[in-house]
Amino acid sequence: MPGSSSSGNKIVLGILKIEHRRKQVPPRRLTMHAHCPWLLLILGHAASYGPAKKWIVEHPETLFAWEGACIRIPCKYQVPKYDHTEMRLDNILLFQRYQYDSGKFNGTVLYNNTKTGDTETELYLSQQGRVTFLGNRINNCTLKIHPIYANDSGKLGLRLTSGTEKWMEDINLKVSERPFQPEIDLPSEIQEYQSVTLTCGLNFTCFGYDINLKWSLEKSEITPSISSVTSSVKKVSTQSMLTFQSEWTDNGKSVTCQVQHSFKVLSEKTVHLDVKYTPKLKIEVNPTEVKEGNSVTMTCQVISSNPKLRKAVVSWFKDGHLLQEQEWEWEQKQERDQTATLTLHPVTKNMTGKYQCQASNVVGQGQSEEVALTVLYAPEPSRVHIYHSPAEEGQSIELICESLASPRATNYTWYHNGKAVLGNTQEKLQIPEVSLWHAGSYSCLAENNLGRGQIDQEAELDVHYTPKNVTTVIQSFTPIREGDSVTLVCRYNSSNPVATSYKWSPPGSGSELKPGVLKIQKVTWNAMPVKCAACNYDCSWALPVSLNVHYAPRAVKVLKVSPTSEIHAGQRVLLQCVFSGSHPAEVRFFWKKNGSLVQEGRDLSFSSISPEDSGNYNCVVNNSIGETSSQAWSLRVLYAPRRLRVSISPRDSVMEGKKATLSCESDANPAIFQYTWFDSRGQDLHFSGQTLRLEPLRVQHSGSYRCQGTNELGVGESPPTTLTVYYSPETIGKRVALGLGFCLAICILAIWGMKIQKKWKHNRNQQGLQENSSGQSFFVRNKKARRNPLSEGPQSQGCYNLAMDDTVSYAVLRFPESDPHSSGDAGTPATQGPPPNDDDNGDTVTYSVVQKRHMGDYENVSPSCPEDESIHYSELVRFGAGTRPQAKEEVDYVTLKH
């Protein structure tokens, strides 16, 4: 169906489906028979839910194109809403030559797109064959078909589906085999000198197939046109507007609008302009020059007119004023034969002027160009005009001889006081610089080829001049001193007219007592020369008169000659006293420092300036009129920091816990910009301020302090200043208690030491007794060669003694004669064998055993114990008096284990 919809409240029974169409009813209608009352009941029940809502689909009624181009179908739609629920498009189909049959649409499907995503604003931009869908599933159903063919003309069906809502929309296409012509819209009427706008329109536009509308006007240049493209659901078109200023010559010209694609002309349309304009006239005068008393004929010809003139009133004008009106009819005549005639007889000199004719049609009034008519006659009586009179002396004067003549006079004769002025035959008499003798009466005679005129009246030349020999006179006693009063008088010899006013220069010099008399109260030292002027129509100035005022020295000031830059201590400095002027010129110079006289003379010099020379200096200059002092000039000497000292506040001795302020006092110019503090050890305290604050004080703060100051010129350092910080009573009490405790600890340690020393001496005495019991002693000498332990005889036994670690232990080895089982002293291993036979010593032999500390190690280990590679054997060497006994085979060796 062309249009169908269904509401949310619909009833479907079996395969029955109810659809509403918007534009036309399908060939097969749903029929209801009388024997189906149940169907009526169902329809009535469905109708009770309210009328079905229609879709809203907007698009151009008909779209135009041609073979090979494309068609863009602007389209908008709105799905019916129920319960304020927004419906969205699910499916879109485009049919060509469709039919509705058996409850469905049949035809050629050009495009079929069904929603596949869930995105709210999913675009359906897709192409199927020649059709591209440019819309979305919310409100846009725009389509594009490219290329388009002539057999596509006809009706397309746009099938839209949203849920249970469906709609079929018809779209009409008109596709021609060839590109069709554009349409040119002309104004209803075009008149000359109007701004005319022509519109060229084409009911076609398609993005991707660009077209251009180009204008051409016969034998004329055209201004650029303005093009626009419209593609909406209301209209699809391309337009171009041409605007130009129409002329009457544009009438009948052809205007063409071409449709171009890729610089190729597809079609064009031509129209002819019908420009309405006023009559175009041409005037002719024959002859243009005529003697007074003769006749002249004028003709006015209609060159062109739109609309054409059949009957008109021709108006004749002379110098813009209406002269005569005539009615003319040209029913049977061509435009070139439409002529009006005017004859003037007899001609007078007043008829000289410019003539033109005018005629009107429905558009307006047309007029011809002006043509001049000249009437010839002899000069009229002449008179003299002076520019300007009265004349001023020295001014350029021009005298003109006025006499009307046609043609103009070619020869003039001038007269001054009745006498001819020789050498001048022109209309104008020039006097470059008029003087007194040029005054008098002037007249002239004019002449042309038709005759000579007469003298009408004379003109009087009056020459004016300014006052002569003007002078300024001083009427006061001389010499004039500064502050005196002076009177001056302005005088002259002659003037025409007489002087009426006076001027003085410089303006405001004084007050004028009466015209020509000036009084200056309290004349200044620099009074300018005074001059006066006597004035009538202009002023004549006298030469300036100098008052020659005497005054004391002026503008006295101190000038630093050297150095040119800043003054540093030790430099040579030269000051000079200068002044601007003095009258009389003889002067004396004096120097003052801080108000006290220093010396006399123009220059003040310092061979080696010091800071003490700083101060305010004035120089005084005097002459016979008075004296003048300069302003105080400050002499500022720059020097490095000096005289630094450290001051301590509140005093040099402060109790701990209090506050002390150390200030670095100095003398420097420029001021110190950085301070450095040092303690008694010369260490930098890393503080750059002028004042060092110590709070709270500790005893460790005691010591000497010094400061160092730095400016742009150098560094200065103060001598050390001592700060003493003494203990507070609380600290003294704590330290006394600590000292007593320390002394008590020393006493206890001394007692313990004495006891330990006493015990040590006792042990030493015991050891001495043991050493004295035997006169023989041995030491163990290390042998590198390993010796195998003796396998025969009894083995020496060793014992582990913790007290012998890291010490040298002495053991007494006894070798009894008969009792092999007797044991040695406590802590000493016993060894079997006969004792050495030495008559000089006793029966007791002492051996030295050297043992290296190893935890869990034993002395004199039996041969059965495993030994590592680091075990060495030592030989027992006997010490004592006498010769060393010969070693015997049965001598036992002591094994030393490291």
MORA-V635230 format. One record per pair of residues at least 24 apart in sequence whose C-alpha atoms are under 6 Angstrom apart, sorted by the first residue. I is the first residue (numbers start at 1). J is the second residue. Records with the same first field share a line. If there is no record, write none. Layout:
I: J + J
//
This chain:
1: 100 + 168
2: 168 + 169
3: 167 + 168 + 169
4: 166 + 167
5: 54 + 165 + 166
6: 52 + 165
7: 52
53: 80
55: 79 + 80
58: 233
59: 233
60: 233 + 234 + 235
62: 172 + 173
63: 173
64: 174 + 175
65: 175
66: 175 + 176 + 177 + 178 + 179
67: 148 + 149 + 150 + 177
68: 147 + 148
69: 147 + 148
70: 145 + 146 + 147 + 148
71: 144 + 145 + 206
72: 143 + 144 + 206
73: 142 + 143 + 144
74: 142 + 232 + 233
75: 141 + 142 + 233
76: 139 + 140 + 141
77: 139
78: 139
88: 137 + 138 + 162
89: 137 + 162
90: 114 + 115 + 161 + 162
91: 160 + 161
92: 159 + 160
93: 158 + 159
94: 157 + 158
95: 156 + 157
96: 156
150: 175 + 176 + 177
181: 267 + 268 + 269
190: 275
191: 275 + 276 + 277
192: 246 + 247 + 248 + 277
193: 245 + 246 + 247
194: 245 + 246
195: 244 + 245
196: 243 + 244
197: 242 + 243
198: 241 + 242
199: 240 + 241
200: 239 + 240
201: 238 + 239
202: 237 + 238
203: 236 + 237
204: 236 + 237
205: 237 + 238
211: 260 + 261
212: 259 + 260
213: 258 + 259
214: 257 + 258
215: 256 + 257
216: 255 + 256
217: 255
218: 253 + 254
248: 277
251: 275
276: 306
277: 306 + 363
278: 305 + 363 + 364 + 365 + 366
279: 304 + 305 + 366
280: 304 + 366
281: 367 + 368
282: 368
288: 373
289: 374 + 375
290: 375 + 376
291: 375 + 376
292: 347 + 348 + 349 + 375 + 376
293: 346 + 347
294: 346 + 347
295: 344 + 345 + 346 + 347
296: 343 + 344
297: 342 + 343
298: 341 + 342
299: 340 + 341
300: 339 + 340
301: 338 + 339
302: 338
314: 358 + 359
315: 357 + 358
316: 356 + 357
317: 355 + 356
318: 354 + 355
319: 354
349: 375
376: 406 + 407
377: 405 + 406
378: 405 + 450 + 451
379: 403 + 404 + 405 + 453
380: 404 + 453
381: 453 + 454 + 455 + 456
382: 455 + 456
383: 456 + 457
384: 443 + 459
390: 462 + 463
391: 462 + 463
392: 463 + 464 + 465
393: 434 + 435 + 464 + 465
394: 433 + 434
395: 433 + 434
396: 431 + 432 + 433
397: 431
398: 429 + 430
399: 428 + 429
400: 427 + 428
401: 427
409: 446 + 447 + 448
410: 448
411: 447
412: 445 + 446
413: 444 + 445
414: 443 + 444
415: 442 + 443 + 444
416: 441 + 442
417: 441
436: 463
439: 463
464: 496
465: 496
466: 495
467: 494 + 495 + 540
468: 492 + 493 + 494
469: 493
470: 542
471: 542
480: 549
481: 549 + 550
482: 523 + 524 + 525 + 549 + 550 + 551
483: 522 + 523
484: 522 + 523
485: 520 + 521 + 522
486: 519 + 520
487: 518 + 519
488: 517 + 518
489: 516 + 517
490: 516 + 532
499: 534 + 535 + 536
500: 536
501: 535
502: 533 + 534 + 535
503: 532 + 533
504: 531 + 532
505: 530 + 531
525: 549 + 551
550: 583
551: 583 + 625
552: 582 + 625 + 626 + 627
553: 581 + 582 + 628
554: 579 + 580 + 581
555: 579 + 580
556: 630
557: 630
567: 637 + 638
568: 637 + 638 + 639
569: 609 + 610 + 637 + 638 + 639
570: 608 + 609
571: 608 + 609
572: 606 + 607 + 608
573: 605 + 606
574: 604 + 605
575: 603 + 604
576: 602 + 603
577: 602
587: 622 + 623
588: 621 + 622
589: 620 + 621
590: 619 + 620
591: 618 + 619
592: 617 + 618
593: 617
611: 637
638: 669
639: 669
640: 668 + 713 + 714
641: 667 + 668 + 716
642: 667 + 716
643: 667
644: 717 + 718
645: 718
652: 723
653: 724 + 725
654: 725
655: 725 + 726
656: 697 + 698 + 725 + 726 + 727
657: 696 + 697
658: 696 + 697
659: 694 + 695 + 696 + 697
660: 693 + 694
661: 692 + 693
662: 691 + 692
663: 691
664: 690
672: 709 + 710 + 711
673: 711
674: 709 + 710
675: 708 + 709
676: 707 + 708
677: 707
678: 705 + 706
679: 705
680: 704 + 705
699: 725
774: 844
776: 845 + 846 + 879 + 880
777: 846 + 878 + 879 + 880
778: 847 + 848 + 877 + 878 + 879
779: 848 + 877
780: 874 + 875 + 876
781: 874 + 875
782: 874
783: 873 + 874
786: 873
789: 863
794: 832
796: 831
797: 829 + 860
798: 829 + 859 + 860 + 861
799: 858 + 859
800: 858
805: 853
806: 853
808: 850
810: 848
812: 846
813: 846
814: 844
852: 898
860: 894 + 895
871: 897
//
